[in-house]
Amino acid sequence: MAAAAGCRGGAAPGAGGRAGGAPGPHTPAAGPGARPDPHCLEAAGRLRNGGVRVLGRLDLARGARAHTELRHDAHRYLDWYRVDGFLLDRCPTGGAELPAIRRFVSGLRADTGTTHLVLGHGTHPHPGYAECADQLVTFAGPWSDYRWSQVAEWTADYPPDRFCHFVHSVPRGHLEEALRIARWQGAATIYFTDRTGGRGQGDPWEAMPGYWDEIVSRLGTGVSE
């Protein structure tokens, strides 16, 4: 399981039953900022010492942000938080934007020596994106959409550890159903929370789920908090 964003986190086995090694984005949700955040420094250190991969969040703004600005943010993450890679959030999904994303990802790897990149599409993108990064976020949204979601057929060509699902507003009584959906759709890295968001309700990823301990007990041990 992955902690989706913000200065908090933990990781547990994913939907496929794997423990450890899942990405744990764990840096300021709005970017690295103008100076290091002491709380994030402490939290990132605890996760790293627990063997959890720490990622910095780079907001691609659906392709609108300049690549030089993004690389500047990437170096701040590396210098301050010693991140292991990046979540490229709000990544474009269309085939027309794919060549530009390929160039950016290739340049980012070469420039930073990044070992792990996650493309945060939030939905199923053009299949070509699967060759650009280590993992894709193919769902990010509310439980009301997730429970009726469908998987893209092309994802069957890749192992489950290539895909992530981030789902908010999941009622406690529907955790098992949510896990079954993730397994059926072939997503091994998941983040489920009962926190709500959207339409003025705030960011659902800013705090840990109210049932975090129950999730850990269902999925197993090996958790770092």
Secondary structure, 3 states (H helix, E strand, C coil): CCCCCCCCCCECCCCCCCCCCCEEECCCCCCCCCCCCHHHHHHHHHHHHCCCEEEEEEECHHHCCCHHHHHHHHHHHHHHHCCCEEEEECCCCCCCCHHHHHHHHHHHHHHHCCCEEEEECCCCCCHHHHHCCCEEEEEEEEHHHHCCCCCCHHHHHCCHHHEEEEEECCCHHHHHHHHHHHHHHCCCEEEECCCCCCCCCCCCCCCCCCCHHHHHHHHCCCCEC
